[in-house]
Amino acid sequence: MDGRLFNVLFLCTGNSARSIIAEAILNRQGAGRFRAYSAGSHPKGEVHPQAIALLNKANYDTTFARSKDWSEFAEPDAPQMDFVFTVCDNAAKESCPVWPGQPMSAHWGVPDPAAIEGTETEIALAFADTYRMLNQRISVFCALPLASINRLSLKKRLDQIGKPEA
């Protein structure tokens, strides 16, 4: 893995919150090194308003945000992915399209903030927790010395990002 720009796809079922947040975080933190995308197996068709509000509050440009089907990234003219991360347990269990180039993949399960029912404050807290978890994992991912570790070691590290040490 050389000094080129790596393409990363974040997958979720609805592509309305977690994967969109992860896409925004990586595009900011990994600028110049990574280009992030997001998609869903059953996209909701719109981004959750609380995800947009959270990103706007943190000064992210949200004009990129749209809910899209993962098949968009399996098309012949789609960017070739180097990494594919599932951020919800449902998407991790589904049969994914065959990604050209056999990208590295890992599962970073994060609770769905869009599924939280409660007060406006409780919902905002769930989204903030999601942001914190993804931000932490993406920070560690961006710090990996990708050029100097082999594929097998990299796969193990990707799977362990954000998990408690045994």
C-alpha positions in Angstrom: 0.0 0.0 0.0 1.7 3.1 -1.3 1.1 6.9 -0.8 -2.1 6.9 -2.9 -5.6 7.9 -1.9 -7.5 4.9 -0.4 -11.2 4.5 -1.0 -13.3 3.5 2.0 -17.0 2.4 2.0 -19.0 2.5 5.1 -22.1 0.2 5.0 -25.2 0.2 7.1 -28.8 -1.0 6.4 -30.5 2.4 6.0 -27.6 4.7 5.1 -29.3 7.4 7.1 -27.1 8.0 10.2 -24.1 5.8 11.2 -22.6 5.3 7.8 -23.2 9.0 6.8 -21.5 10.2 10.0 -18.5 7.8 9.4 -18.2 9.1 5.8 -18.1 12.7 7.1 -15.5 12.0 9.8 -13.1 10.0 7.6 -13.3 12.6 4.8 -12.2 15.2 7.3 -9.7 13.2 9.3 -8.3 11.3 6.4 -8.2 14.2 3.9 -5.4 13.6 1.4 -5.0 9.9 2.5 -8.6 8.5 2.3 -11.8 9.2 0.4 -14.9 7.9 2.2 -18.2 6.9 0.8 -21.3 5.4 2.4 -24.2 3.2 1.3 -27.0 1.0 2.6 -28.4 -2.4 1.8 -32.0 -1.0 2.2 -31.4 2.8 2.1 -34.1 4.9 3.8 -33.9 7.4 0.9 -33.1 10.3 3.2 -30.5 11.2 5.8 -31.8 11.3 9.4 -32.3 15.0 10.4 -30.4 14.5 13.6 -27.4 13.2 11.8 -27.3 16.3 9.7 -27.8 18.5 12.7 -25.0 16.9 14.6 -22.6 17.2 11.6 -23.6 20.8 11.0 -23.0 21.6 14.7 -19.5 20.2 14.4 -18.9 22.3 11.2 -19.0 19.5 8.7 -20.1 20.3 5.1 -23.2 18.1 4.7 -23.9 18.8 1.1 -22.4 15.3 0.3 -25.0 13.5 2.4 -27.6 11.4 0.6 -29.0 7.9 1.3 -27.9 5.5 -1.4 -28.0 1.8 -2.2 -24.7 -0.2 -1.9 -25.2 -1.5 -5.5 -24.1 1.9 -6.7 -20.6 1.0 -5.6 -20.6 -2.4 -7.3 -21.1 -0.9 -10.7 -18.2 -1.2 -13.2 -17.7 2.6 -13.2 -17.8 3.0 -9.4 -14.6 3.9 -7.5 -12.7 0.7 -6.5 -12.8 0.3 -2.8 -9.7 -0.5 -0.7 -11.6 -0.9 2.6 -15.3 -1.7 3.4 -16.6 -1.3 6.9 -20.0 -2.4 8.1 -21.2 -0.2 11.0 -24.4 -2.0 11.8 -24.9 -5.7 12.8 -27.7 -6.1 10.2 -25.5 -5.1 7.3 -22.7 -7.3 8.5 -25.0 -10.4 8.3 -26.3 -9.6 4.8 -24.8 -10.9 1.6 -22.8 -8.0 0.2 -22.2 -7.4 -3.4 -18.9 -8.6 -4.8 -16.6 -5.6 -4.5 -14.1 -5.3 -7.4 -10.5 -5.5 -6.2 -11.2 -7.5 -3.0 -11.0 -4.7 -0.5 -10.1 -5.3 3.1 -13.2 -5.5 5.2 -14.1 -5.3 8.9 -17.2 -4.9 11.1 -17.4 -2.0 13.5 -20.8 -2.5 15.0 -22.2 0.7 16.5 -25.7 1.0 18.0 -28.3 2.7 15.8 -29.1 6.2 17.1 -32.0 6.4 14.6 -33.7 3.6 16.5 -33.7 5.5 19.8 -37.1 6.5 21.1 -37.2 9.2 23.8 -36.9 12.8 24.4 -35.1 15.1 22.0 -32.2 15.2 24.5 -32.0 11.4 24.7 -32.0 11.1 20.9 -29.3 13.8 20.6 -27.2 11.9 23.2 -27.5 8.7 21.1 -26.3 10.5 18.0 -23.4 12.1 20.0 -22.4 8.6 21.3 -22.4 7.3 17.8 -20.3 10.2 16.6 -17.8 9.6 19.5 -17.5 5.9 18.8 -17.0 6.3 15.1 -14.6 9.3 15.6 -12.4 7.1 17.9 -12.3 4.2 15.6 -11.6 6.4 12.5 -8.8 8.2 14.4 -7.1 4.9 15.1 -7.7 3.7 11.5 -6.1 6.9 10.2 -3.1 6.4 12.4 -2.3 2.9 11.1 1.0 2.7 9.1 -0.8 1.1 6.1 2.3 1.0 4.0 4.4 -0.9 6.5 2.1 -3.7 7.6 1.1 -6.8 5.7 -2.5 -7.6 4.6 -3.0 -10.4 7.3 -1.8 -8.2 10.1 -3.9 -5.3 8.8 -7.1 -7.4 8.7 -6.5 -8.3 12.3 -5.9 -4.7 13.3 -9.0 -3.5 11.4 -11.2 -6.0 13.2 -9.9 -4.9 16.6 -10.3 -1.1 16.3 -12.6 0.1 19.0 -12.9 -3.2 20.8 -11.7 -3.5 24.4 -8.4 -5.3 24.9 -8.6 -8.8 26.4 
